[in-house]
């Protein structure tokens, strides 16, 4: 059965939101892992000898919240996508007014949480970058991720990952 263009567009949006949520959750988790499990958002960098180190990380629950919201968005969109593909292809069912209201309420809550998570990412990354730049060892965070950090192997591509995690939910 051919789907109406509006329903195809809705399925495309669910797919995009799923991918954006999954990428955001994965990149933030990867960044937290590169700092040995410590959350760099709103963190304070300091010099340890001649190399930067994350001296004061924020609570890990902050990163867990942002990654969790992104992951739940991805899961919600994937489940809705699968449900509507199944319903459209197998059953030929249509959405009733109560189902639509429930989906709209859940979507409104999800959008609010994604916006909160995106703000936490933006301001948390900006705070960390200001801390790094104030050390006067680099002029930008993108340059700072190329420096050797203490302990060795930490902060690998942290700015690229945080930036990707920040913009992905807003694109979805």
Kinemage of the C-alpha trace (Angstrom):
@kinemage 1
@onewidth
@group {chain A} dominant
@subgroup {mainchain}
@vectorlist {calphas} color= white
{ca unk a 1} P 0.000 0.000 0.000
{ca unk a 2} L 1.326 3.439 -0.883
{ca unk a 3} L 1.619 5.790 2.052
{ca unk a 4} L 0.385 9.375 1.889
{ca unk a 5} L 3.210 11.896 1.562
{ca unk a 6} L 2.566 13.295 5.043
{ca unk a 7} L 2.970 9.882 6.639
{ca unk a 8} L 6.144 9.236 4.643
{ca unk a 9} L 7.471 12.587 5.865
{ca unk a 10} L 6.612 11.609 9.451
{ca unk a 11} L 8.503 8.329 9.070
{ca unk a 12} L 11.469 10.236 7.660
{ca unk a 13} L 11.419 12.558 10.692
{ca unk a 14} L 11.303 9.583 13.071
{ca unk a 15} L 14.292 8.076 11.273
{ca unk a 16} L 16.248 11.330 11.479
{ca unk a 17} L 15.404 11.810 15.162
{ca unk a 18} L 16.434 8.224 15.904
{ca unk a 19} L 19.798 8.689 14.205
{ca unk a 20} L 20.424 12.065 15.864
{ca unk a 21} L 19.567 10.754 19.320
{ca unk a 22} L 21.729 7.674 18.898
{ca unk a 23} L 24.715 9.691 17.640
{ca unk a 24} L 24.373 12.252 20.440
{ca unk a 25} L 24.212 9.579 23.144
{ca unk a 26} L 27.145 7.663 21.667
{ca unk a 27} L 29.426 10.669 21.208
{ca unk a 28} L 28.794 12.012 24.708
{ca unk a 29} L 29.389 8.573 26.212
{ca unk a 30} L 32.576 8.266 24.167
{ca unk a 31} L 33.766 11.669 25.406
{ca unk a 32} L 33.040 10.768 29.013
{ca unk a 33} L 34.942 7.530 28.479
{ca unk a 34} L 37.936 9.398 27.097
{ca unk a 35} L 38.064 11.325 30.387
{ca unk a 36} L 38.146 8.038 32.349
{ca unk a 37} L 34.441 8.199 33.161
{ca unk a 38} L 34.534 11.753 34.490
{ca unk a 39} L 32.053 14.237 33.026
{ca unk a 40} L 33.816 17.133 31.274
{ca unk a 41} L 30.705 19.335 30.990
{ca unk a 42} L 31.132 22.428 33.171
{ca unk a 43} L 34.529 20.985 34.145
{ca unk a 44} L 37.608 23.001 35.000
{ca unk a 45} L 40.928 22.345 33.297
{ca unk a 46} L 44.285 22.971 34.928
{ca unk a 47} L 47.881 22.489 33.928
{ca unk a 48} L 49.575 19.367 35.193
{ca unk a 49} L 53.164 20.157 34.375
{ca unk a 50} L 52.963 21.460 30.842
{ca unk a 51} L 49.895 19.529 29.705
{ca unk a 52} L 46.236 20.199 30.450
{ca unk a 53} L 44.181 17.940 32.682
{ca unk a 54} L 40.561 17.847 33.775
{ca unk a 55} L 41.067 19.051 37.342
{ca unk a 56} L 37.447 19.461 38.442
{ca unk a 57} L 34.923 17.379 36.514
{ca unk a 58} L 31.210 17.803 37.058
{ca unk a 59} L 29.015 15.078 38.501
{ca unk a 60} L 28.816 12.027 36.231
{ca unk a 61} L 25.020 12.141 36.533
{ca unk a 62} L 25.023 15.293 34.388
{ca unk a 63} L 26.514 13.373 31.456
{ca unk a 64} L 24.259 10.408 32.232
{ca unk a 65} L 21.199 12.677 32.037
{ca unk a 66} L 22.176 14.143 28.670
{ca unk a 67} L 23.149 10.768 27.192
{ca unk a 68} L 20.042 9.155 28.681
{ca unk a 69} L 17.688 11.752 27.210
{ca unk a 70} L 19.326 11.348 23.804
{ca unk a 71} L 19.203 7.571 24.070
{ca unk a 72} L 15.548 7.569 25.133
{ca unk a 73} L 14.710 9.883 22.241
{ca unk a 74} L 16.407 7.446 19.888
{ca unk a 75} L 14.568 4.473 21.393
{ca unk a 76} L 11.193 6.241 21.338
{ca unk a 77} L 11.605 7.264 17.705
{ca unk a 78} L 12.790 3.810 16.697
{ca unk a 79} L 9.787 2.171 18.353
{ca unk a 80} L 7.360 4.616 16.744
{ca unk a 81} L 9.054 4.140 13.397
{ca unk a 82} L 8.798 0.361 13.612
{ca unk a 83} L 5.202 0.519 14.837
{ca unk a 84} L 4.033 2.773 12.013
{ca unk a 85} L 5.913 0.832 9.364
{ca unk a 86} L 4.307 -2.360 10.680
{ca unk a 87} L 0.859 -0.755 10.918
{ca unk a 88} L 1.083 0.737 7.454
{ca unk a 89} L 2.348 -2.375 5.710
{ca unk a 90} L 0.645 -5.189 7.579
{ca unk a 91} L -2.530 -3.920 9.170
{ca unk a 92} L -3.683 -0.837 7.258
{ca unk a 93} L -4.598 0.841 10.543
{ca unk a 94} L -5.102 4.543 11.071
{ca unk a 95} L -4.302 6.693 14.068
{ca unk a 96} L -7.273 7.550 16.263
{ca unk a 97} L -7.685 10.857 18.092
{ca unk a 98} L -6.698 9.432 21.494
{ca unk a 99} L -3.570 7.797 20.112
{ca unk a 100} L -2.647 11.050 18.421
{ca unk a 101} L -3.051 13.022 21.661
{ca unk a 102} L -0.908 10.566 23.596
{ca unk a 103} L 1.792 10.674 20.924
{ca unk a 104} L 1.708 14.485 20.917
{ca unk a 105} L 2.080 14.703 24.711
{ca unk a 106} L 4.985 12.251 24.730
{ca unk a 107} L 6.597 14.087 21.826
{ca unk a 108} L 6.215 17.452 23.590
{ca unk a 109} L 7.905 16.085 26.726
{ca unk a 110} L 10.662 14.531 24.604
{ca unk a 111} L 11.264 17.804 22.759
{ca unk a 112} L 11.470 19.704 26.053
{ca unk a 113} L 14.000 17.225 27.473
{ca unk a 114} L 16.071 17.328 24.280
{ca unk a 115} L 16.191 21.127 24.433
{ca unk a 116} L 17.285 20.988 28.089
{ca unk a 117} L 19.972 18.428 27.192
{ca unk a 118} L 21.154 20.545 24.255
{ca unk a 119} L 21.422 23.613 26.520
{ca unk a 120} L 23.402 21.623 29.090
{ca unk a 121} L 25.737 20.464 26.327
{ca unk a 122} L 26.174 23.938 24.854
{ca unk a 123} L 26.806 25.781 28.100
{ca unk a 124} L 28.777 22.907 29.637
{ca unk a 125} L 31.067 22.709 26.620
{ca unk a 126} L 31.434 26.490 26.540
{ca unk a 127} L 32.365 26.533 30.242
{ca unk a 128} L 34.998 23.820 29.745
{ca unk a 129} L 36.413 25.635 26.714
{ca unk a 130} L 36.681 28.933 28.607
{ca unk a 131} L 38.559 27.101 31.331
{ca unk a 132} L 40.966 25.581 28.803
{ca unk a 133} L 41.543 28.855 26.948
{ca unk a 134} L 42.201 30.670 30.244
{ca unk a 135} L 45.265 28.429 30.702
{ca unk a 136} L 46.881 30.319 27.778
{ca unk a 137} L 48.195 27.150 26.136
{ca unk a 138} L 45.858 27.329 23.138
{ca unk a 139} L 43.425 29.698 21.502
{ca unk a 140} L 40.538 27.272 20.925
{ca unk a 141} L 39.045 24.014 22.110
{ca unk a 142} L 39.507 22.425 18.710
{ca unk a 143} L 43.242 23.097 19.108
{ca unk a 144} L 43.198 21.876 22.720
{ca unk a 145} L 41.970 18.430 21.713
{ca unk a 146} L 45.186 18.003 19.703
{ca unk a 147} L 47.379 18.629 22.761
{ca unk a 148} L 48.675 15.776 24.911
{ca unk a 149} L 46.543 15.653 28.052
{ca unk a 150} L 47.307 14.209 31.468
{ca unk a 151} L 46.913 11.298 31.995
{ca unk a 152} L 48.012 10.235 28.500
{ca unk a 153} L 45.211 9.032 26.262
{ca unk a 154} L 42.509 11.203 27.828
{ca unk a 155} L 40.517 13.902 26.066
{ca unk a 156} L 40.752 12.219 22.670
{ca unk a 157} L 38.698 14.307 20.216
{ca unk a 158} L 36.694 15.684 23.147
{ca unk a 159} L 35.663 18.930 21.441
{ca unk a 160} L 34.606 17.258 18.186
{ca unk a 161} L 32.564 14.708 20.130
{ca unk a 162} L 30.922 17.315 22.380
{ca unk a 163} L 30.165 19.517 19.382
{ca unk a 164} L 28.617 16.575 17.513
{ca unk a 165} L 26.562 15.615 20.562
{ca unk a 166} L 25.402 19.222 20.855
{ca unk a 167} L 24.216 19.724 17.294
{ca unk a 168} L 22.728 16.269 16.628
{ca unk a 169} L 19.645 16.630 18.863
{ca unk a 170} L 18.920 20.030 17.351
{ca unk a 171} L 19.050 18.582 13.834
{ca unk a 172} L 16.670 15.754 14.707
